[in-house]
Amino acid sequence: MCKTLFIARLVLWLLLVCFIALPITAVAGEQIICLAATADLHGNCARISGSVSQQIRKYQQLYPRRVIYVDSGDTAQGSGAVNRRRGSGVMTQLARAGCMVWVPGNHDLEFGPSALARIIREFPHTVLAANL
């Protein structure tokens, strides 16, 4: 499973690099899509509701209805407050920040399968993973 998640993250990062390398000018008939990604937030709710959310809002203003924000895991574990709640609440904040796709990381599995199932149910958008 770790190899699959690694490959999924690698693909997402390669896509991000490709989008960054592309010029930001559209040719007639083409649409620009903004792919934004975060990784390893480790329960840092202040960062999610602060700088991450602000940056995503900027992208959404620049590219209305064309921003895809993906978080590639290690999200619902790490800070003391989040660990005490076993990951609860982080995914709701991530969704509020504009995240549309979440790929669980290895640390997101640390609280066990029932906690992971609750964390996944908490996220109202798409969860991409294999072998869960």
N, C-alpha and C positions, 0 to 999 in steps of 0.2 A: 504494500500500500504506500509506503514512504517513497518508493521509486516512482509510482504513478503520480503522487502529489508533486514530487520534484519536477517531473516532466511537464505537468500542467502549469506549474509556476514558471518554468523555463519558457514555455510557449507564450504565456501571458507577457512576460518580460520582453521576449523577442518582438512580439506584436507592438508593445509600447515603444520600443526602440525604433521600429520601422515607422510608426506614426510620428514620432518626434523628428525623424530624419526627413520626412516628407515636407515639401513646401506647403505653407498655409494659404495657398491661392487655389481657387477652384476654377476649373475650366467649365465652359458652358455645359450644363447638363449633369455635372458631377456634384456630389454632395460630400462635404467634409464631415467626418466623424471624429469626435474627440474621445480617445480611450485613456482614462485616468486609472491609476492603480496605486494601492497601498499594500504594505506587507509588514508583518511583525509589529503590529501596534501594541500587542501584549497588554490589553486591558487599559490602555492609556485614554481614559474617557475624556480628559481635558483636551488632548490633542484631537480626538475625533470630533468633539463638539466645537472645537476652536479652529485651529489652522486648517485641518483637513476639510471641514465643512465649508469654511470660507473660500478655499481654493476651488472646491467643486462648484460652489455658487458662481464664482467668476467664470468658470468654463461653461456653465449652463447659460450664462448671459451672453457669452461670445458665440456659442453654438446651440441655440435653443432646440430642444428635443433631439439633439444628436450627440449627447454625452453618455458614454458607457463607463460607469465607475465600478471597478472590480477590486475586491480585497482578497488577497491570496493567503490568508490564514495567519495562525498564531495571534488571533484577535481576542478571544474570550478568556484569556489566562494571562497572569503576569503581575498585575498590581494587587496590593493587599486587599483593598476593598472588593475588587472583582473576584479574587480568589475566595474570600469569605462567602460570597454569594454564588460560588461555583459557576461563574460565567454569566449569571443572570443580568440582564439589562444592557449588556454591551451591544448585542445585535440590533436592538431597538434603536440605540443611538447611531449605529452604523447606517441603518436604513434611513434615519432622519437626516443624516449627512448626505444622502443621495446615492448610497451604494445600491447597485442593482444586482450584482452577482458576488457570491461569497464562495471561496474554495477553502474548506477547513485545512488547517495545518496540523502538524504532529502535536503541538502543545494544546490544541483545542480538544484533543482526545484524553487529556490527563485526568479529567474528573470522572471518567468512565462513560459507558454507553448510554445510560439513562440521562445523565447530564447533557451529553452531546445531542441526544434526541430533543431535549427541551430547548437547547440553544438553537438548533436547526428550526424548530417550530416557531421560535421567537423572531426569526428573520423572515419577513414577509415576501421576499423575492426569491430569485433562483439560487440554489446551492448546487455547485458542481463538485462531484467527488466520485471516486470509484471504491468499491469494496467496503463501503460503510454498512 
